[in-house]
Each structure stands twice: as C-alpha cells, then as structure tokens.
Amino acid sequence: MRVMVWFRTDLRTRDHAALFEAARVATRGVVGVFVVSPGEWRAHEWAGAKVAFTLRGVAALRSSLEKLNIPLRIVRSETPGEIPDVLAGLARETACDALYATIEHEVNERRRDAMVKSSFERAGVRTAWFEGQTLVTPGSVRTGAGTPYTVFTPFKRSLLARWEAEGWPLMSGLPRQQEAMVCTPSPVPKVEEGFDSSVPAKLWPGGEDEARRRLGAFLSDRVGNYDTARDRPDVEGTSALSPYLALGMISPRECVAAAHRAVPRGSESIPTGVATWISEVIWREFYLHVLAAFPRVCMGRAFDVSTERVAWREDPAGLEAWQEGRTGVPIVDAGMRQLRATGWMHNRVRMITASFLTKNLLIDWRRGESWFMRNLVDGFFASNNGGWQWCASTGTDAAPYFRVFNPVNQGKRFDPDGTYVRRWVPELAAFDASVIHEPWTLLPLTRAGVEYPEPIVDLSTSRVRAIEAFRTAREGGGSR
C-alpha cells in the first residue's frame, strides 16, 4: 500500500499521528502533499505574514520529510472546491491507495474534508483521519450533565483530573523511514502573489526545529517567572510559540508534555510558572472544543446570541485610527503598531486593544477579529475568535459586560516604566513614566512639539455608553 499524507496546519513530522501511521503501514512508500490554496487563504483572511511563514514552514517540512525518504509534493488549488480533484489527480499520478490527514475542526474545513473523503472513497481510495490539532478529541471532555463546557475553569479542572488519573498526553513516535522516495519532491514557492508582507522573515523562522528550540529556551530560561512576566509587554516573558502552534509546526501535546517534564523531580506540585503556561495551552484547547460544539461561532455569530442585539456604532474614522495606531491612547497605539510591524501582538495588549475597540469605541467585535486575522502571523481562528468574544462580552466565559479595561491603568500596571510604549510610539520616547500613558494631561502635544494625537474618545463617558448599550441589549432592546 502507498499512502498519501495531506499536510495542512500540521507542518511537522514529530507527534503527527497521520504521518506516523502512514509510515507504519505503507508497503510501497509514502507521499506527502501540501496544497497551495490562495482562494481558501483569502476566504479565511490569512495575513500575508502568515502565508509567508507557512511557506517557510513547508520548506522546512520538505527537508524533514526527505530525511525519512518521503517526498513532499506541492499542488495548487485556486478555490477550496477544487481541492478534491487536485488531490485525486495527484493520488492517481503517484499510485496512492489511501489518504491520511489530521482532522481540522472548523466548519469550512470540515465541509472541505467531507468532500475530499466522499470523492476519494467513490474512487475506491480509502481515507483515514487522525487527531492532532487538539490535546484530546473535542467532545470527550464534558460536564456531569453530558454537555459541552462553556466555562474555562471547570473545563481545565476536568482535563487536568483526567490526565492525573490516566497519564499526561502521549506523543506519536518518529515516523519510520521509508526504503526509498517514490517520486521527486516539488520545489516550494517562497512567495504567493496577493499576500504581500512587510514583516521581516527573520522574526519568524519556519519549521519544527525552530519551534522546538523556542520551546526549550522558554522552559529553560523563562517559564519560572511566566505567571507574572506573561502580562508584561515590556519584557520577554512569553514563549512566542503561538505562530508555530497555529501552523502545527509543534503540537499542543508536545508543548504540554515538555512542560510536564520540566517539573523538578520530587516536586509535590507543579511550579506556578509551569502550571500557568499549561493553563494557557488549555485555553487554546478550550476554544477549539467550543468551536467544535457550537459551530455558529465559525459563522460570524456571537456565542451569547442575546448580545447580537447590541447596537454597535458605525465609526469608520475611529476604526481606521485604531487600525493605524493613532487613537491617542499610547498602550493601544503601541499594540496596533507592533501588530503591523511584526505580525504579532502581546496577549495582554491584545485584550487592551480589543476592549478599546469594542467598549470605548463600541465598534462590532467582528471588525476587530477580521483585522487581527488579516495581520497576525499567528492568526488561529479558534483563539482569535474566542479572545475577541471574551473581550467583547459576547462569548463563552466572557468578561462581564460592565468590565471595561481602562487602558491608562492597564498601561501603568503592565508597562510601568513606559518601555513598551516608547518602543512602538517613539513620538513619546522623551516622556516620563509618570505621564507616558496619559500624555494629554500635559500641554496640548502639538504645542509641545510632539506630533501625537489627542484621544479620539473620552474613556469615562465611552465606558458608560458601552455599559448602557449592553444593558439595553440584555433587556431586549437595541438593534443591529
């Protein structure tokens, strides 16, 4: 038997159940395939930085597979609807008897895969689908009533209890090396027309080796302080693994297993830093389980349907100012400029900028969700959607609608010296830490020779406006 392995957002060879099993059962070799699918990427609002990072990851994957005598073929499909025929054509060309792939749980991806499965099985080519995007199968962690969890803390508690009872996640071994390559690998394109990016490639080297290097460095050097440092955008306190998880260059199981191995022998409990980081990986898991159980969140719907009555404002000028990092609120502008320059934003600042858009400007969270996806190198639908709905008070386990982040207080607390703001808002570089998060308290900035805007909205009155809009919606008023 010859098996084709279809790589998507699982660009790795380690802990890859589909690849491992294909290499185990194949008697006539394995063929890897990656589909360059610009129409699908546009439909899912992939950022140019993410597409470029993906192609770097595919190039690294090709090298890893070659060491296993597995060729990686690159095929092209302009639209998702063409993918079944494109894959079927390659299967015929390479004489493959089966197709193996990792399950993707998003609605459009499930529909696409159902079409592929149906097409292949009509042609007498069997397919097999394996978990690999998640720690455990979505739907396998449920409440005592048998329903999906919609609150994070009990979900995490249940998952951790399961691991304590049954053992922590086990990874697939390395795939068996094949006797010989059955065809010639394809060249990997370096760019894709229509997905330009100004994000420097050196910020995000592609591939599983880089992902494992980052994981090792984080667990060796920074995880001990992660519980406090993770909220500080002015320090290097996070793992910076989110792009690698988003494209599957490392699996969540490998992350959790490595973190668990980092616990010192003889410890009676998991150190706080390690436990906090594992918790963050479980947040990603939680949002994937929510997505699988409540597919409406994949369709532009709020999880809490009552919030679809919120009377969001149409404010094109405010939206543009937010996108360009010129709101006049330093911590917000710093985050938005970091996003455009690097394709990434610190998670604490993601929450601050999202709260500012949805509460202070009262602009529909879907506008912000879309902008992030169109700019993030780590754009991952489940996490991005879940995070935006949390901040907008429309999702599962969401922030109460009356909780509105004060960006000045957030800046003072998490960027106390103004280091982060100075880096990304250089107009304010000379300002003292005591005023850098609220520069409007000084003389008008243009008179002081500083070209930085006044705030585009009053933080106090806009907070009251947002609370009233949500209260009205909950009471049955408001309109879309």
PEWO-V234973 format. One record per residue. OMEGA is omega in degrees with one decimal (* if undefined). Layout:
BEGIN
<<OMEGA> <OMEGA>>
END
This chain:
BEGIN
<<175.2> <-172.7> <171.4> <176.3> <-176.8> <178.6> <177.7> <175.0> <179.6> <-170.1> <-177.8> <172.8> <-179.9> <-179.9> <179.5> <-170.9> <-179.1> <179.2> <-179.7> <-177.7> <178.0> <-179.8> <-179.6> <-171.4> <-175.2> <175.5> <179.4> <174.2> <-177.8> <175.2> <173.3> <177.2> <171.9> <-178.1> <169.3> <-169.4> <-174.5> <178.5> <177.7> <179.6> <178.5> <-179.7> <179.8> <174.6> <177.9> <176.9> <174.0> <179.0> <179.8> <178.8> <179.1> <178.1> <177.6> <-178.1> <174.3> <177.3> <178.0> <177.9> <177.4> <178.1> <178.7> <179.9> <179.1> <-179.6> <179.8> <177.9> <178.3> <-176.7> <177.2> <178.5> <174.7> <178.4> <177.2> <176.4> <-174.5> <175.4> <-176.1> <179.4> <177.8> <-178.1> <-180.0> <-172.6> <-180.0> <-178.6> <179.6> <179.9> <-179.8> <178.0> <178.4> <178.5> <177.7> <-177.9> <-175.7> <176.7> <178.1> <-178.3> <-175.2> <176.1> <176.9> <179.8> <175.6> <-179.7> <168.3> <-166.2> <179.3> <-172.1> <-177.6> <178.7> <177.8> <177.5> <177.7> <-177.6> <176.1> <177.2> <179.1> <-180.0> <-179.3> <-179.4> <-177.7> <-175.6> <172.7> <179.4> <179.1> <177.8> <-175.5> <177.7> <176.5> <-172.9> <-171.3> <173.7> <178.5> <178.0> <-173.6> <174.9> <177.6> <-177.3> <175.4> <-176.7> <-178.3> <175.4> <-173.4> <178.4> <177.1> <178.3> <178.3> <-179.1> <177.9> <174.3> <174.1> <175.4> <-170.7> <-170.4> <176.8> <174.9> <179.7> <-179.2> <179.7> <-179.4> <179.5> <177.5> <178.1> <179.3> <179.2> <-178.2> <-171.8> <-175.3> <-179.5> <-173.8> <177.2> <-179.1> <171.3> <177.2> <176.0> <-179.9> <177.9> <177.4> <179.7> <-176.2> <-178.5> <174.7> <-177.4> <176.2> <-176.9> <176.5> <178.6> <170.1> <-179.1> <178.5> <179.5> <-179.7> <174.6> <-177.2> <179.7> <179.6> <-179.4> <178.7> <175.1> <179.3> <-178.4> <-179.5> <-176.6> <177.7> <-173.7> <174.2> <-176.5> <169.3> <-177.3> <178.2> <177.5> <178.2> <-179.9> <176.9> <179.5> <178.6> <-179.5> <179.7> <179.9> <-178.1> <179.3> <-167.5> <-166.8> <-173.4> <-178.7> <-179.8> <-171.1> <-175.8> <176.8> <-175.6> <-175.3> <-179.1> <-175.5> <178.6> <-178.4> <178.5> <176.4> <-173.6> <-177.2> <-178.4> <-175.9> <-179.6> <-172.9> <176.8> <-177.4> <173.7> <-178.0> <179.9> <176.5> <175.1> <169.0> <-177.5> <175.4> <178.4> <178.3> <178.4> <-178.0> <179.5> <179.4> <178.0> <179.7> <177.3> <-178.6> <177.8> <-178.7> <178.1> <178.4> <179.4> <178.1> <178.7> <178.6> <178.8> <-173.4> <-179.1> <179.2> <-179.1> <179.9> <179.7> <175.2> <178.4> <179.0> <175.5> <179.4> <173.7> <177.5> <178.8> <-179.0> <-178.4> <175.3> <178.4> <177.3> <180.0> <-178.9> <-176.7> <-176.5> <-172.4> <178.1> <180.0> <175.0> <-171.1> <178.3> <-178.8> <171.8> <175.0> <176.6> <-171.4> <178.6> <-178.1> <175.2> <174.4> <179.4> <-178.8> <178.5> <-179.6> <168.1> <-176.1> <-177.1> <-178.8> <178.8> <177.9> <-179.3> <178.0> <177.7> <-179.2> <-174.3> <178.9> <176.8> <178.4> <-175.3> <176.2> <-166.0> <-175.8> <176.9> <-178.4> <177.8> <-179.6> <-177.9> <177.2> <174.7> <179.6> <-176.2> <-176.8> <-171.6> <-175.4> <-175.0> <174.6> <178.0> <-172.5> <177.8> <-178.8> <173.4> <179.5> <-179.4> <-178.5> <178.7> <177.6> <179.6> <-178.7> <-171.5> <-177.3> <-177.8> <176.8> <-179.3> <176.5> <-176.1> <-177.9> <-178.7> <176.0> <179.6> <177.4> <-179.5> <-179.2> <178.2> <-178.9> <-177.7> <-178.4> <-174.3> <171.1> <179.4> <-179.4> <-178.7> <-166.5> <-173.8> <-178.0> <-178.6> <178.7> <-179.9> <179.8> <179.2> <-179.9> <175.1> <-177.5> <-177.4> <-179.3> <178.8> <-169.8> <175.7> <174.2> <-170.6> <171.4> <177.1> <-173.9> <-179.4> <175.1> <179.8> <-180.0> <170.6> <-172.9> <177.1> <179.5> <178.1> <179.0> <-179.7> <-177.0> <-171.4> <173.3> <-167.5> <179.4> <-179.2> <-176.7> <-179.0> <179.7> <-179.7> <-178.8> <-172.0> <175.7> <-172.8> <176.0> <-176.3> <-173.7> <-176.8> <-176.1> <178.2> <-179.5> <-177.2> <-177.2> <-171.6> <-179.5> <174.2> <-174.1> <179.7> <177.8> <175.7> <174.1> <174.6> <-168.3> <-179.6> <178.1> <179.2> <178.8> <-179.4> <179.5> <177.8> <-172.2> <167.5> <179.0> <-178.1> <-179.7> <175.3> <-173.4> <-176.6> <-177.4> <178.8> <175.7> <179.4> <179.2> <-179.2> <-179.5> <-179.9> <179.0> <179.7> <179.1> <179.1> <179.1> <-179.4> <179.3> <174.4> <178.4> <179.1> <178.9> <178.4> <*>>
END
